[in-house]
Each structure stands twice: as structure tokens, then as C-alpha cells.
């Protein structure tokens, strides 16, 4: 009887330890600055290798980021996997190639859902089509306000 009790206690402890580890290691929108890696345009993927467009989701439901030329800011609402983003303002610097930035901002405006899987933030539109894939920038500490 003592052995059965010990085995039960061991399983309960193992479940608690592994359960806590999995839930605490889960990434959230607000954990990182997210760097744009891939955009989907008309079903074709475009890998981003320059200018590092990025976005930060704060704990106070605000966003800010860099489109590759200009800075932007706005608000977001998150409810489970649902996500809506409202870009409120963008600086107006003159840049030779603004197409990537324009498409990135359009993607942000069209997001309806997201998932974080395999350390990537994947953004989807209302038809559940992938819009973009972003990776966490783990090199920067940031203010999460």
C-alpha cells in the first residue's frame, strides 16, 4: 500500500513540475519585439532580409514598430487567438523603396487571428490565410508598458 501511495505522489509531483514548465515557457505577444521574416503577397512568399521591419506589442494594448523606413504606432486588441491592429500614425521619412513597409503596414491592418508556434508569430487574415511570419528578437530587452 505504501508503494502505491509513493507512486501516486511521484506522478502528481511530476505532473505539477512538467505542467508548470510548459505553461510558463509559453511565448506571448508581449514577450518580445517581433522581426518580420516572411510576408505572403498574392499567395507567394517574400523572405525579408534587409531593413528589419518589426513590431512590439505592449502590455497596455499599444503597438509600435519600424516598417523598414518609418516608425509607426497604434493599438491592438487580443482575445484568445483573435487579434485586431489599428495603426494610428506613421512617420513620413523619404525612402527609395517603401513597398515592403507599405505591405507590412497593410498586413498589420488586415490581421484577424494569430498563433505562436515553434518560436514564430504567424499572422492570419479573415480567410485564415497566412499573411506574415515574425521571429522574436531575443537580443533586446524592452519596456513592456
VEXTORMI-550451 format. One record per atom (N, C-alpha, C): residue in one letter; x, y, z. Coordinates in steps of 0.02 Angstrom, whole numbers, plus 50000, padded with zeros to 5 digits. Example, Ala and Ser with C-alpha at 12.3 -4.5 7.8 and 13.67 -1.06 7.14 Angstrom:
REM VEXTORMI-550451
A506604971650390 A506154977550390 A506604983550390 S506424988850354 S506844994750357 S506455000250394 
This chain:
REM VEXTORMI-550451
X500414994050000 X500005000050000 X500435006350000 X500995006150038 X501435011950039 X501745013249970 X501895007849934 X502185008649867 X501695011849819 X501065009949823 X500545012949781 X500495020349796 X500495022249860 X500455029249880 X501055033149854 X501655030349860 X502265033649836 X502245034749760 X502005029749724 X501965030349652 X501465035949633 X500895036249668 X500395041449655 X500685048349668 X501035049149724 X501345055549741 X501865057449689 X502265052649667 X502775053849617 X502465056349552 X501915053149530 X501575055349469 X501285062349476 X500995063849534 X500715070449546 X501255075849544 X501825074449576 X502375079249576 X502655080249506 X502735074749469 X502995075249401 X502515079249357 X501875078149364 X501385081849325 X501395089249342 X501465090849406 X501485097849426 X502105101349399 X502675097949403 X503305100949380 X503285102049304 X503105096849267 X503105097449194 X502535101949171 X501975101849204 X501415106249185 X501605113549195 X501925115149250 X502135122049262 X502665124149212 X503125119749196 X503645121549149 X503355123149080 X502885119149057 X502585120348991 X502195126848989 X501805128249041 X501395134249039 X501815140549047 X502355140349086 X502755146349096 X503215147649037 X503385142548998 X503835143548941 X503455145648878 X502805146248883 X502395148148825 X502505155548808 X502635156948745 X502775163748723 X502115167648715 X502155174148729 X501585178648721 X501775184248673 X501265187548646 X501385193348602 X501835198548635 X501725199648699 X502075204948734 X502775203148758 X502995197048744 X503645194848769 X504235197748732 X504155199448668 X504725201348626 X504545206848577 X505065209648549 X505005213348486 X505005207948433 X504535208348385 X504475203348333 X504745206048268 X505195202248236 X505515204248174 X505185200748115 X504995204548064 X504695201748005 X505195197447967 X505005191247954 X505445186547917 X505155184747849 X504495183847845 X504175181947782 X503495185347777 X503345188047718 X502685190747702 X502405186547645 X501745186047643 X501405182547589 X501025187647548 X501175187947483 X500855192647438 X500555188747381 X499895188847376 X499535185047324 X499745177747323 X499815174747382 X499995167747388 X500735166147381 X501135171047364 X501855169947357 X502225172547419 X502725168847441 X503095170947499 X503665175547479 X503785180647519 X504325185347509 X504735185347574 X505345182747570 X505785182447628 X506115189347637 X506085191847699 X506345198447714 X507055197647741 X507535200847708 X508235200247729 X508555206947746 X508215212547732 X508505219047745 X508015223647781 X508285228647813 X507905233947847 X507515231747909 X507455225347921 X507165222647983 X506515225948007 X505975225847968 X505335228247994 X505165224348057 X504865227848106 X504725224648170 X504115227748202 X503855224248253 X503285226748292 X503365224448364 X503135228748409 X503125227348481 X502405228048505 X502175223048541 X501515223148573 X501625224448647 X501345229848674 X501455231348745 X500895228448788 X501015228248853 X500515225848900 X499905230448903 X499975236648880 X499425241448883 X499055241848816 X499065236548777 X498705235948713 X498905241148661 X499525243148664 X499795247648613 X500315243848572 X500405246148510 X500935243448468 X501385249148446 X501995247448432 X502445252148399 X502935247848359 X503235250948310 X503695247048270 X504045251048217 X504375247348174 X504775250148121 X504605246548057 X504425250248005 X504215247147942 X504775245947892 X505385247847909 X505935247247863 X506205254047843 X505795259247855 X505985266147841 X505705270647896 X505065269847909 X504715274147956 X504515270348020 X504415274148074 X504155271448136 X503395271948134 X503055267348169 X502325267748173 X502105266148244 X501475267848258 X501185266448324 X500435265448316 X500135262448366 X499415261348364 X499185257348424 X498615254048415 X498305250048468 X498155243048441 X498055238348486 X497845231748466 X497365228948518 X496955224148496 X496515220348541 X496655213048529 X496735209448584 X496865202248582 X496345198648624 X496055193348597 X495585189248634 X495685182048611 X496055178348651 X496235171548631 X496695171948571 X496495168648516 X496905168948455 X496675174648408 X496165178248427 X495925183848386 X496365190048400 X496515193648347 X496945199548352 X496715204748301 X496615210848325 X496495216348279 X496985221948295 X497245224948242 X497755230048249 X497525236348214 X497595241948249 X497435248448221 X498065252648220 X498335253848161 X498925258148154 X498665265348153 X498885269348202 X498635276148209 X499075281348176 X499725280148175 X500175285048148 X500815282048121 X501095285448070 X501715283248039 X502125289548024 X502765289348040 X503195294948020 X503235295147944 X503475300647917 X503455301547844 X504155302847814 X504635298847831 X505305299547801 X505285297447727 X505715300447688 X505765298747617 X506255292947610 X506025287547579 X506455281747570 X506395279347498 X506945276747470 X506925274647400 X506455268847386 X506425263947432 X505995258047421 X505525257247480 X504915259747472 X504435259747527 X503925254047520 X503985250047468 X503485244847453 X503435239647510 X503985237347537 X503965232347591 X503605235247651 X503765241447669 X503435244647726 X502685245347714 X502485247647655 X501775248347640 X501405241747646 X501715236447621 X501395229847625 X501375227247697 X501905228447735 X501915226447805 X501365229947845 X501285236347836 X500765240047871 X500065237647849 X499985236147785 X499345233447761 X499205226647794 X499715222547800 X499635216047833 X499395217047905 X499725221547941 X499525222748011 X498805224848015 X498575229047970 X497885231447970 X497385225847954 X497605220547919 X497165215147897 X497175208947941 X497565208947993 X497615203148038 X496955202148075 X496735195848078 X496145194148119 X496305188848172 X496795184648158 X497005179448206 X497755178548203 X498005175248254 X498725173748257 X498845167348295 X499455164848288 X499675159348331 X500435160148341 X500665157748397 X501375157448410 X501555150048414 X501955147948366 X502145140848362 X502875140448341 X503235135948373 X503945134848357 X504325141448358 X504185145548408 X504515152048418 X504425156748358 X503845156448326 X503685161048273 X502975163748283 X502885170148268 X502235173248269 X501965172948198 X501395169548188 X501095168948122 X500445172848123 X500375177448075 X499785181748069 X499345179248012 X498685179248024 X498195176747975 X497665182047961 X497365181647902 X496805186047886 X496155182547901 X495585185647883 X494925182947898 X494785176347862 X495125175047807 X495045168647771 X495525163347794 X495865164647850 X496355160147880 X496965158947834 X497115163947793 X497715163647751 X498295166947788 X498875163847784 X499465166847816 X499635173447782 X499745178447824 X499955185047799 X500705186147810 X500955183947867 X501655185247884 X501895180547939 X502555179747941 X502885175947994 X503405180648024 X503395181148090 X503875185348126 X504245181148177 X504855182948191 X505265179348240 X505435184048298 X505505181248358 X505665185648415 X506385188148411 X506475194348429 X507155197148435 X507355196248507 X507735191048521 X507925189348589 X508535193248613 X508805197648570 X509395201348589 X509245207848626 X508605209948625 X508435216348655 X507965215548714 X508135218948769 X507665219648824 X507235225648807 X506605225648826 X506185231248808 X505705232948864 X505475239048863 X504975241548910 X504295238848887 X503935235448930 X503305232248911 X502685236348928 X502765242848942 X502185246848961 X501725247948906 
